[in-house]
């Protein structure tokens, strides 16, 4: 029996109209670009504060490393979510190869 590609679901999310959609996408990309340096700075500030309070000299370095790692993890998660959102409009069928579930064999 030949493969019949299923009809895409018509209840998919509507895309945001023109200019506003472009602004929303630009905001997402700017957020990704600014997140990693801000996470490193926040980790450094928290580490420096703990250095001062606990009379140590190594906690600021750990704060920077922790901030970089946590920022990188969050940036990767955001980038994967942005890619997934952009792909939903392209391949709505799923491509399971089973054909339409309404067809009788």
N, C-alpha and C positions, 0 to 999 in steps of 0.2 A: 504494500500500500504506500503510495507516495506521501511525502511529508508536506503537510499544509501548515504554513506559518500561522499561528493564532492571531486574531485581531487584537491590536493593542487596546488596553483598558482606556476607555474614554473618561474615566473619573480621576485621571492624573491631575496633579497640582497645576494650576495655571501659572505661567511665567509672569513675573512682574513686568509691567509695561515699560518699553524702551529705555528712556533716560534714567528713570528711577531704578530699573534693574541694573544698569551699568554702574550707577552710584553705589548700589548695595554690594555688587561684586568688588568694586574698588575698595570699599570699606573693609570687606573681609580680608583682602590681600594686604591692606595697610595694617590691619590688626595682626596678621601673621608676621609681618616684617618688624613690627615694634615690640612684639611679645618677648622675643629672646633677649634682646639687650636690657629690657626693663626687668626681666626675671633675674638676670645676672646682677644688676645694680641693687635690686631689693635684697638678694642674698648677701651681697657684699655689705650693705648697710646693716642688716640684721647681725651678720658676723662681726662687724666692727663694734656694734653696740655690745654684743656679748663679750668681745675681747676687753672692752673697757670695764664692763661690770665684773667680769670674772678674773681680771688681771692675767690674761693669757695673750699669746701673740699668733696663734695658729687658727683660731676659729673663723677669722675673716676669710681666709683662703678656702676653708671648708664651705663657708657660706656662698662664696662665688661658684665653687664647683657644684654645690647642690642647686643653686639658682640656675646655672647653665643646663644641668641635666633635666631639671623639672621643666624649664622653658622649652628645651628641645623636644621632650616627650609631648608637651601640649601642642607645639607647633606641628609636629608630625600628625597628631590626631586631628587637628584642624584642617591640615592639607588633605588628609585622606577623606575627611567628611566633605570638603569642598569638591574633590574629584568625584566622589560618589553622587553628590547632588547634581553635578554637571552631566554625569552619565545617565541619569534616570530618564531624561528625555530622549536619549538616543536609542537605547535598547530596552523597550518596555515589554517585549515579548517573553524574554527569559531564555529562549532557545533550548528547551529541554528535549526537543526532538520527538515528543509524544503526540503532537498534533492537537487538535481542538478536543477538549474533554466531552463535548456534546456529540461527537460523531460516534456512531455505533459500528462495531466491527463485525 
